[in-house]
Amino acid sequence: MGPETQREYLARMRERYVIARRREKSRLLDEAMAVTGRHRKSLIRAWRASPVAATRRRRGRPRRYGPAVERALVAIWTVAGYPWSVRLKALLPMWLPWARQRLRLAETTDAGLRAISARQIDRLLAPHKRKIRRRQYGRTRPGSLLKHHIPLRTGRWRVTEPGFTEIDLVAHSGDRADGEFVHTLNLTDIHTTWVERGALVGKSQVRVQQTLDRLRGALPFRLCGIDSDNGSEFINAHLVRYCRTHGIQFTRGRPYKKDDNAHIEQKNWTHVRKLMGYVRYDSEAAVVAMDAVYADLRLLQNLFLPSVKLVTKERVGARVRRRYDAPQTPLDRVCACEQADAAAVAALVELREQLDPFTLAARIDAQLEQLYALANHRRPARPSPGGAGGRAQTARPPAPTDLQEPQRSVTEILARRRAVG
């Protein structure tokens, strides 16, 4: 018996139960217990309750934040890339001046967004959240250089100045690894959480070094150190020579220990894979388009999106209690550092005052659409079952899914699901 059928059955039985005599009530209860499997007392309570009681207004405090606040919160949350409640609460004061113009917020809605707590944000956004499956894999191959040339770093980062970073490559190879395809060189600063990215075809030593040099010039502070995994694109004499020439400390993590590079692994998902998806890019045009996306993402994520840093971590019984500092944008953290380039920081602060984050996010979405059009969905030709003499057949391109395509808004994902399904 399904839920709907069971509700109809119990409603009919209740009508008989209310007007029945005592012995008849006992028989009706026995019958309902055998049919539905519910406890006798549960049926008695349900049938004795007044139908009006279910429609009564629930007790407790009245709802403080109405639909207008919820709609504005969802709009900002979507454009900002779905940050969690503490980060969303921190970015609201910076985004509200632009949100008033774009969303035409009333004064009461604006006041509600300024007063709402992170816990209330979680409650309002709960119906809108969707869990997205992850498919993470890497193509790291051991380096050929002797490992003892590059020291291991196994301890926790305890830096108090910017410039000490973790780096990694993210492969955009789709569902196959043949031929040359695009990679993203991801660089994140430990102290300020500043992130820089660059696209390159292949992962040759020369191209990796050239891209790293380009990212080093874009940093608003001096690059003091890099920490990588044990891939051959980093563990080579070419990069070691480059670091020694420019006075950059070069360390590496332990093999097969991704936790040694936890900061960059987390940024690989939030700042690269979540936006670029799992499709294959293998053309120079895709590199140009991807770099254009990263140029705008650099401004949106470093200037407008707050991040948190882990302060302490302690084990309490079977649980680990983590405490984080107050959310700040990477630019705000850079401003507090004496080692940063004052001229570059002043230019970035002035730029943030002039940029509209909603316009910037819309431009990024348009660029991501153009980039996704350059993706290679084709599979390599396979021989037909007839043997070597048969004609080669090329598989049809797969229909785009949420994991293959770049992820942006919940509305777009649901609309594409309905179109595909």
N, C-alpha and C positions, 0 to 999 in steps of 0.2 A: 504494500500500500504506500503510495507516494505521499509527500507532505500535503499537497493540496487536497487529495482525496481524504486524508486523515482529518484535516480541518473540517471539511464538509460533513464527514461522518460524526465527529464530536459535536458539531453544532446541532445536527438533527437529534442526537442522543440527549443533548442538554435540554432541548425543548420537552422531550418526554420525561426527563428526570425531574424537572421543576414541578410538574403537575402530578407525578406518580405518588403512590402510597409508599410506606416504608419498605414492605417486602418487595414491591416492584422496583424500588430504587436499588436494593441490594442486587437484584437480578440484572438490572441494567449495568451496574458497576462491574459485575462478573463478566458480562459479555464484552464491555469496552476494554477491560484488562486483557482478555483473551485476543481481541482483535488488534489492539494497538500496542500492547506490551508495556503500557504505562503503569505506574504504581497507583494503588487504590486511593491513597491520600491526595496524590497529584490530581486525579480526576475529580475528587470531591471538591478540592479548592477551586479548580477551574470552573466547575459547574455551579458552585455556590456564589462565585464572584458576580457582581452586577456588571452588565455590559457597558454601563456608563462609566465605570471605574477605569476602563482601558483608555477612554478618551479624555480623562482628566489631565490637567496641566501638571507636569512633573514638578516635584519640589526642588528647592535649591535656588541659587542666584539666577536672575534672568541673564539671557545672552547679551554680552556687552558689545561684541563686534558683529555687525550685520553683514548682509550680502555684499554691500558696496566695498567694505574693507577687504572681504575675502577675494572679490574679483580683482581689486587693485594689487593685492598681495600675490595672487597667482600670476598676474601679468608681469610684475617685477621679477618674481622667482623664475619664470620661464625665460625671460630675456637674459637674466644673469647666469643662466646655465645650471639651475636647480641646486643652489648651495644649501647646506643644512641650516637649521634654524638660527644658530648662534651667529654664523657668518651673515645670514640674511638680515638679522636684526642690526648688525654692525654697518651694513652697506645702505640701509634705508635712509638715514639722514643725508647721505651724499647723493642718492638717486632721486629723492623726493622733489627737489626743485625742477628737475626735468620731467618727472612723472606728473606733476601738476599740469604742465602745459600739454603733454601728450595724452594723458588719460582723463583730463578735465576733472580733477578731484575736487570734491566739495570740502569745505573747512572741517566738517565733522569727520570725513574720511581721512583727511590729512592728519588730524589730531589722533585718530584711532591708530593709524600706522606708526605714529611717533611713540604712542604709549604702549603698544602691544608688546608682550614679553615673548621670549624665545619658546617657552612652553606652549603658549597660546598659538603661536605660529605653527608648531607641530600639530596641534589639534585641528586647525583650520585647513592645513595642507594634507592631512591624512587621506581624505577621499581622492585627492588628485595625484598622489604618488603612485608610481608603478615601479616594480622591481624589474630591472633589465638584466638579462643573462649576460654573463661575461664569458668570452672565449679568448683566453690569453695564452700565447705561446711565443717562444723566442727562437731565433736562429743564430745564437751565439756559438762560435767555434773557437777552440783554444788557440791562443797565440803561439807563434813559433819562437818568439824571443825567450831566452832563459828567464824564468820567473824571478830569480833572485836579484835581477837588475832593477826591479820595481818593488819597493817595500810594501808589505801587507799592512792594511789598517783594519784592525778588528775591534777597537774600542769605540765607545760612543763619541759622537761629535761634541766637543766642548769649546767651540769657537765663539769669540765675542766681537768679531769684526767681519765685514763682508769680504768676499773674494775666494773663499774655500767652497768648492762646488763638487757635485757629482754629475757624471755624464753617462749617456747611454745612447744606443741606436735602436730605433723602432722600425721594423721592416714593414713595408706596405706591399706585400707579395701576393695577397689574396690567398687562394687555396693551392698554390703551387710555388715552388722555389726555383724554377728553371730560369735561366737568362738573367739579364740585368733588370733591376727594378728600383724604385725610389725608397730611400730611407730618410728618417728624421733624426737628426742629431739633437738630443735634448740635453739642456744644461740647466741645473737649478742650484741656486746659492743656498747654503745651509742657514746662515744667520738671518738673511732678509727674506727668504723664500722667493727671490726674484728668479724668473724663468725666461730663458732664451731658447729659440728653436730655429733650425735651418734644414732645408731639404737638399738632398744630393742623390745622384744616381749611382748605385753600387755602394761599396764600402771599402774602396781602395785607401791605402795609407795616405796618399797625396790629397785626395778629396776630403777625407776626414780632417786632416790637418788644416786645409784651406777653410773649411766650414767652421772649425773651431776658432781659427784666427778671425773670421768675420764676426762670430758671436762675441769674441773677446772685445772687439772694438765697439760693440753695441752696449756693453755693460756700463752702468753709471759709476763703476768703481773698478779698481785694479783687480785682475784675475791673479790670485795668489796660489791656488792649488786646485787640482782636479783629482777625482777618485772614480775609477771605472771598474767594470767587470774584467774577466779574463779573455775577452774576445780578441781575435787577431787584428781587428780594426784599431784596437788601442794598444795591445801588447806588441809593439814593434819598435825597432830602432829609430824609425823616422819620427814618431811622436815623442820618444824619449829625448832625441836631439833637440826637437822644437821646444820642449819644456825647459831643458837646461839652458838654451839660448836666451829665453825670456824670463828666466828665474821663477818658473812655476813648479811648485811641489807636485809630484806625480806619485800617487799611491793606487793600490788596487784592493779589491775584496777577495775573500777566500773563494775558491772554486765551488760551485754548486751551493753557495750560501747567499741567496738573494737578500736576506735580511741585512747583510753588510751594506747594501745599497738601497735601503728602504725608501729614502727620500725620493730618489729618481724613479724608482719603480712605481711609486704612487703617482708621480707626475706623468709618467708614461701613459697611465690610464686617463687621468682627469684632463690633461692638457694636450694629448695627442690622439690616443685610440678612441676616446669617447666622441671626438669630433670627426676624425678621418675615417672611422669605420674599419672594416677588414677587407676592403676591396683591393684590387691590384692597380698600382700606378707605375708605369714603366716608360714614360716619355719625357722629353725635355719640357714640353708644354705643361705637363703636370707639375714639374719642379717649379716652374715660374709661377703657376697658379697657387701652389701650396705655399711658397714663400710670401706671396701677396696676402694669403689668409693669415699666416703667422705674423706678418707686420701689424695687422690690425688686432689680432689676438694678444699680441704683446702689450698693446695699450690697454685693452679692456681688462685683462687679467692682472696686470701689474699695477694699474692705476686705479681701478674701480672695484675690484673684487677682494675683500678681506680674506685673510687666512689666519689659522691658529698654529701655535707651536706647542709641542709637548714640554711641560715644565718638570713634572715628577711622575713617576710610575712606581706603585707599590702593590705587593700582593697581599690581599686580605682573604685568608682562607683559600677558596677555590677561584676567587675572582681577582682580577687585576684592576686596580683603581688608577685611572689616569687623570691628571689635572693639566689644563691648558691655560695659556695666557689669554689676554683680551684680544679679540680679533682686530687685526690691522692689515691694511693693504701693504703689499711689498714696497710701494713708494714711500709710505709713511715710515716703514722700518729703515729704509735707506736714508731718509731725511734725518733720522736720529743718529746716524753713524758719522763720526768725524772723518773717517777714512774715505768717504764718498767724494766724488768730483762735484764741487759746489756749483759750477756753471751748468753741468749736465742735470743736476737735481733741480735747480731753479727753472730750467727750461721745461722739464717734465711737469713740475708743479703748475707752471703757467699754462701748459698744454691741457692739463686735466681740468682747469677752470673753464676752458673754452670748449671742450669736447662734450657732446651729448651722448651718454652711454646707450640710449635707445637707438639713435641713428647709427652708432658704431656697431651695435649688435645686428641691426638689420642689414648693414653692409656686409658683415661677416656671413650671414645666412645666404645672401645673394652670391658671394664668392664661393661658398661651399657648394652651392648648386652648380656653378660653373666648373668647379673642380671635379665634382662627382660625374659630370658629363664626360670627363677625360679618362675615367676609370676603364680598365680593360677587363670586361666580363667574359671574354672568350676563353675557352679551354683549348689545350693543344690537340691537334688532330690525332685520332686513334685509328689503328687498322681495323677494318671490318672483320666480322667473324669468319668470312670466307677464306681468309688466309692472306699471304703476301700479295697475291695477284688481285685482290679485291680493291674496291675504291675506298679511300680513307674518308671517314665520316667525322664531321666536326660537331661536337655536342652543342645543343642549343644553350644560349646564355641563361643562367639561372635567374629566376625572378628575384628582385631585390627584397631583402628581409631587413628587419630592424638591426641585426648584427652586421650585415654587409654595408648598409648605407650609413652615412654620417647621421648622428643622432642630434636632434635639435629640440623640438618642442613636442609635448605629449599630444597636442592636437594634430600635428603633422604625422606623427607615428600612427595614431589611430586611423587617420584618414587614409594613409597608404595601406594599412592592414585591410581596411574595408575594400579598397580598390583592388588589391591583389587577391583577397579571399572571396 
